[in-house]
Amino acid sequence: MEDIEIQKKLDVLALADKLGNVSEAAMLSGVSRDTIYRHRRLIKEGGIDALRRQETPDLRYKNRTEEELEKVVIDFSLKNPHLGQAQISRQLKAKMDIEIS
């Protein structure tokens, strides 16, 4: 599957080279010009392997809700799928003294 994605990227780059016009290749292939230029730069810097999809680590941002609280809210909402956001917020406040918006 990954090889198919890389081949599609290479095909778009080949089309751009064949036409000699990145704008036209972008329009014909449905890819942005920026993407074509980025793929060209990646190949120049790291070869074809640089076109592979990069795995990003599971990032937790500073203002993100704590994992334990996230799990409690998700579990509660899955057990009560008939409740809306406001009702879940009110019931968590009443039953577990958890404040969420």
C-alpha positions as CSV (number, residue, x, y, z in Angstrom):
1,M,0.0,0.0,0.0
2,E,2.8,2.4,0.9
3,D,4.5,1.6,-2.5
4,I,1.3,2.7,-4.3
5,E,1.3,6.0,-2.5
6,I,5.0,6.6,-3.4
7,Q,4.3,5.6,-7.0
8,K,1.5,8.1,-7.2
9,K,3.8,10.9,-6.0
10,L,6.4,9.9,-8.5
11,D,3.9,9.9,-11.3
12,V,2.8,13.4,-10.4
13,L,6.5,14.5,-10.4
14,A,7.0,12.8,-13.7
15,L,4.0,14.6,-15.2
16,A,5.3,17.9,-13.9
17,D,8.7,17.2,-15.6
18,K,7.1,16.1,-18.8
19,L,4.9,19.1,-19.1
20,G,7.5,21.5,-17.8
21,N,4.8,23.3,-16.0
22,V,4.1,22.6,-12.3
23,S,0.8,24.6,-12.3
24,E,-0.6,22.6,-15.1
25,A,0.6,19.3,-13.6
26,A,-1.0,20.3,-10.3
27,M,-4.3,21.1,-12.0
28,L,-4.4,17.9,-14.0
29,S,-3.4,15.6,-11.0
30,G,-5.4,17.3,-8.3
31,V,-2.4,18.0,-6.2
32,S,-1.3,21.4,-5.0
33,R,1.8,23.1,-6.5
34,D,3.2,23.3,-2.9
35,T,2.9,19.5,-2.6
36,I,4.8,19.0,-5.9
37,Y,7.6,21.3,-4.8
38,R,7.8,19.7,-1.4
39,H,8.0,16.2,-3.0
40,R,10.8,17.4,-5.3
41,R,12.7,18.8,-2.3
42,L,12.3,15.6,-0.3
43,I,13.6,13.5,-3.2
44,K,16.5,15.9,-3.6
45,E,17.4,15.7,0.1
46,G,16.7,12.1,0.9
47,G,15.9,10.1,-2.2
48,I,12.7,8.2,-2.9
49,D,12.6,6.8,0.7
50,A,12.0,10.4,1.9
51,L,8.5,10.2,0.3
52,R,7.4,7.5,2.7
53,R,4.8,8.5,5.3
54,Q,6.4,9.6,8.5
55,E,5.2,8.3,11.8
56,T,4.5,11.0,14.3
57,P,4.8,10.3,18.0
58,D,1.7,10.5,20.2
59,L,1.9,14.1,21.3
60,R,0.2,15.5,24.4
61,Y,-0.2,19.2,24.4
62,K,0.1,21.3,27.6
63,N,-3.5,22.4,27.6
64,R,-4.9,19.0,26.8
65,T,-7.1,17.3,29.4
66,E,-5.3,14.7,31.6
67,E,-5.5,11.1,30.3
68,E,-7.3,9.7,33.4
69,L,-10.0,12.4,33.1
70,E,-10.3,11.7,29.4
71,K,-10.8,8.0,30.0
72,V,-13.5,8.7,32.6
73,V,-15.4,11.0,30.3
74,I,-15.2,8.6,27.3
75,D,-16.3,5.6,29.4
76,F,-19.2,7.6,30.9
77,S,-20.3,8.8,27.4
78,L,-20.1,5.3,25.9
79,K,-22.2,3.9,28.7
80,N,-24.7,6.7,28.2
81,P,-24.9,7.2,24.4
82,H,-28.4,8.8,24.7
83,L,-27.0,11.8,26.6
84,G,-25.8,14.9,24.9
85,Q,-22.7,17.0,25.7
86,A,-24.5,19.3,28.2
87,Q,-26.2,16.4,30.0
88,I,-22.9,14.4,30.3
89,S,-21.2,17.5,31.7
90,R,-24.0,18.0,34.3
91,Q,-24.1,14.4,35.4
92,L,-20.3,14.1,35.7
93,K,-20.4,17.2,37.9
94,A,-23.2,15.8,40.0
95,K,-22.1,12.2,40.3
96,M,-18.3,12.4,40.2
97,D,-17.5,16.1,40.9
98,I,-15.8,16.4,37.5
99,E,-16.1,19.7,35.7
100,I,-15.9,19.7,31.9
101,S,-17.2,22.0,29.3
